[in-house]
Amino acid sequence: MIKTSGLRKSFTVKKGATVDAVRGVDLDVTEGEIFGFLGPNGAGKTTTLRMLSTLLVPDGGEATIAGADLRGDPGQVRMRIGYVAQGGGTTDEVTAREELVLQARMYGIGKTEARERANTALDAFQLTEYADRPCATYSGGQRRRLDIALGVIHHPRVLFLDEPTVGLDPQSRAHMWDEVRRLRADGMTVFITTHYLEEADALCDRIAIIDHGTIVAEGTPDDLKREISGDVVTVGIEGSTQHAADLLRDKDDVQRLETIDGGLRLYVDDSSTAIPQILRALDGAGIEFGKLELHRPSLDDVFLTKTGRQMRES
Amino acid sequence: MKPFRDTWLVFQRQMLLVRRTPIRLVIGITQPIAYLLLFAPLLKPALAPMGATSYADAYRIYVPGLLVVLVLLSGLFTGFGLLAELRAGIIERSRVTPMSRFALLLGRALSEVATLMGQAVLITLLAIPFGLTVSIGPLLLAYLMLALMGLMASALSYAVALVIRSPAALGPLMNTVSQPLALLSGVLLPLALAPHWLVSIARWNPFYWATNGTRALFAGHVDDPSVWQGMLVIIVLTVLAVLWSTRLFAQRVR
């Protein structure tokens, strides 16, 4: 449904210097899946999304979206995709019904048909009650639902959602996930960027992580977690972690080790043999240690491994 | 056909916004009305050298100038609206649709023109009790000239807004540009009263020609050479300004 190869974009910044924002992105999103696109800020996430949604012209590479050639026929791509920006883009003084009718008309749909589609959309997104009130009176969740209703009014085959749940309370977020799943059930392909890894984990069939302008990981959330084999052990260390880190780094079971606030995080093959080894080593060296935690890798760990950064600090 | 349909669609939407916030109309028109009520009564004696022997004569000279100021100044400040809509993501939402890019800009500019013309008609009507008399044919031509000036000023403002991108810089810049332009077109007092050197400078100002043409039309002199001269200057400039701004819009809005 979305296929790209070698998609590139660079920007000229001050004094003629160029920044390669996206340096060859290959993606293959299949029909009817929810595809998550993750990456730290400045990694090329937004630039890629803007290229795919025809807002930016790529410098190089190929892309086909819903069967239309992105560079050869952006007009056709626009007919077949929907795009919902992070900030939405509704006008305070206008009502949901007016926005929906206008949006349908922008796709060349006639007046009568546009009104019917608006009614259907209001119903489907539970906005009928507020349909004739100005958008300024809407809650965050209602506004977001309207944004998505606007994005799909022309029945696109692919929907691009940029950070759809930023700033929503947990209940509205869960509601939004249901809406996205409902769109998938109708056969739509959904391409979603998000900052929330638990969202990617819960919602997306497959995800890709972009860093420094290239894709560094792609697969189902489970596959990616499995790829970082073994377990994650966190040990609280009192005082300097430097000594402990040097001591543990060379242990057979320890694959990777990171210093975190107040302790160490260790990626190990098998926790059942690694934990005794770790404890014995620390004890033998006389290092005071506190709480010890064990967990299966999460997408956070995948992200950290692939990009070297935490999602939150990025 | 499609660009026209799209332009009409954008126009309708922008007019809907104007209807929703009528206060914007009021704010735009307060200053011209103040000038009409508080400044114009001084005019009969002041314009006597121009041959104004009655208030009707004075208003025939003054009102067209006031209308030129209205469309010129208000038009030059419409770039603010465009920047606000860009920032709010409203334009981006239309750019992912197959809407004609040309229409996204032209429909907006035309809605500004429609608003300005509404204000112009209102000011004309308000001037009638003061003794303004004008015949309808030339008046409609004058409105056409004013509408073109508004379209040009608006397109110019959009273009400059797209280049500098900052509302904080747009305001002072437009003030700096518009004040000399307005004064050098003789909108307050006709430049016929001016010393020779000032007129020579004014001849380089397109609005000088347009203002003279508008005044001739208000006086009912359709065959005055200043009418076709003003019209020609304004048509050429409007086409250039619209082309420039739509080109910039296609290139720079990312």
Interface residues (C-beta under 8 A of the other chain):
Chain A: R50 S53 T54 L55 L56 G75 R78 M79 I81 G82 Y83 A85 G87 G88 G89 T90 T91 E93 V94 E98 L102 Q103 R105 M106 Y107 G108 P134 L150
Chain B: K2 D6 L9 R13 L16 L17 R20 T21 A88 G89 I90 E92 R93 S94 R95 V96 T97 P98 M99 R254
